[in-house]
Amino acid sequence: MQIDLSRTLYATPPTSVILISTVDKNDRNNIAPFAWWNVVSKEPPLIAVSIRPSTNTYRIIKNSGEFTIGIPDPELVDIVYGSAQLDREADEFKKLDLTVLPAVKITSPRIKECQVNIECRYKNEIECGDHMLVIGEVVAVEVRDDLIYPEDAVMRHNLKPIAHLTKNIFTTMEGTVLKATVPGSNTKSGKD
Ligand SMILES: Cc1cc2nc3c(=O)[nH]c(=O)nc-3n(C[C@H](O)[C@H](O)[C@H](O)COP(=O)(O)O)c2cc1C
């Protein structure tokens, strides 16, 4: 059945939600959730996030040139949803009961409660309809110790992301690990 084009989003699999933390020129921290994002380059590592230009996050990034991406787990679902509803608060970390950790390379703080924090410097942006596709170059990545295996790799399947379905409804993204082989070949493991 054909559906209305305005419902295109709902015909695509849900994507994991991130929290973007920024700090404005008055040293006020801002946090908001974003679902339209992805890694778009491996070398250099680049991440693109589709951000509505009317948001504080967009305005602050344009001004500061920096942002930190936190990957929340299912326990943070209320905070994720709540962070979208905040008016411009003096201290959004306090309001959301989150712990500020200084970033390693930039000023936008890390969120202690997140499994992963990715520090980005603004690189460029592309106008995308009613959003701006903001591209950040990754300058530091902090991963919770129990996710590291054996030394420098991340146990990706142990990440516990949450994805947005609609309104205040979210889903976990736990799944079954599938090991693929190339049909008709002996290939046991492939390239990334
Ligand atoms: C789960 C979820 C995902 C969202 N994803 C996006 C997104 O990808 N892009 C966007 O511009 N806004 C998105 N929003 C809306 C922003 O979070 C919302 O406009 C927020 O108030 C922006 O806060 P700020 O003004 O402090 O930046 C999302 C909201 C929720 C609840």
The ligand as an ORCA input file, in Angstrom:
! r2SCAN-3c Opt
* xyz 0 1
  C      14.167     11.142     20.329
  C      14.296     12.475     19.646
  C      15.064     12.602     18.512
  C      15.221     13.838     17.878
  N      15.993     13.925     16.759
  C      16.204     15.130     16.180
  C      17.053     15.241     15.032
  O      17.639     14.270     14.540
  N      17.215     16.479     14.492
  C      16.609     17.594     15.026
  O      16.820     18.698     14.506
  N      15.804     17.508     16.113
  C      15.590     16.312     16.700
  N      14.799     16.223     17.809
  C      14.197     17.437     18.361
  C      15.191     18.227     19.247
  O      15.749     17.389     20.244
  C      14.414     19.375     19.912
  O      14.106     20.329     18.924
  C      15.157     20.011     21.062
  O      14.259     20.845     21.768
  C      16.343     20.831     20.624
  O      16.909     21.359     21.805
  P      17.848     22.620     21.803
  O      17.007     23.801     21.341
  O      18.314     22.762     23.224
  O      18.953     22.341     20.851
  C      14.591     14.991     18.425
  C      13.794     14.856     19.574
  C      13.645     13.617     20.172
  C      12.801     13.484     21.419
*
